[in-house]
């Protein structure tokens, strides 16, 4: 759907040429003209949803959840256009711990990647900063915002709020004690994880300085009074 939206203008020009008889210039991936592709895709999604709903009722599991790390909120909105009962629990975390976690997974190998990760974090927290300025009033009904640090500090009250928002019941607080950020299996035959968690790595002075430079103003918005951790 995103690809269709991205290419709408180009496709319109191309089909104008085709219908006028000019077929000397063409683009790869020419799709159905007008809104036909959108309607076909939406129809396919609805057909899938009907069968998905029927299957989940048969196994008595009608609420499904999926985790999307680093998903930009504008993409959540587009998904909501296709899934009208979508609910999003949007968890954000301070960028210093985010980068430390990424280092432990081997994702950070040079300063340029730190910069890219910082820019991504700023972009992904745009909606949180905008909502926070308004004390989270008038936020979309399909959205529930959780600060990771508050979730850990006040687990019971946060779980109750998540249950009330999502319709889920019986979330086990003990599950929050299970740390999982890595999945390395014992072997190709034994899928039991030999490693399931790696401790976040400390930041170098250069990394901490880069993060503070790029993300400092956003951190002031989301975490007023936050002190930059020492390397």
JOKA-V147042 format. One record per run of one state. SS is the DSSP state (A for helix, B for strand, O for the rest). FROM is the first residue (numbers start at 0). LEN is the number of residues. If there is no record, write none. Layout:
SS;FROM;LEN
SS;FROM;LEN
This chain:
O;0;1
A;1;5
O;6;1
A;7;12
O;19;16
A;35;23
O;58;14
A;72;10
O;82;5
B;87;5
O;92;2
A;94;10
O;104;6
A;110;14
O;124;1
A;125;8
O;133;9
B;142;5
A;147;6
O;153;1
A;154;12
O;166;6
A;172;5
O;177;6
B;183;2
O;185;7
B;192;3
O;195;9
A;204;18
O;222;9
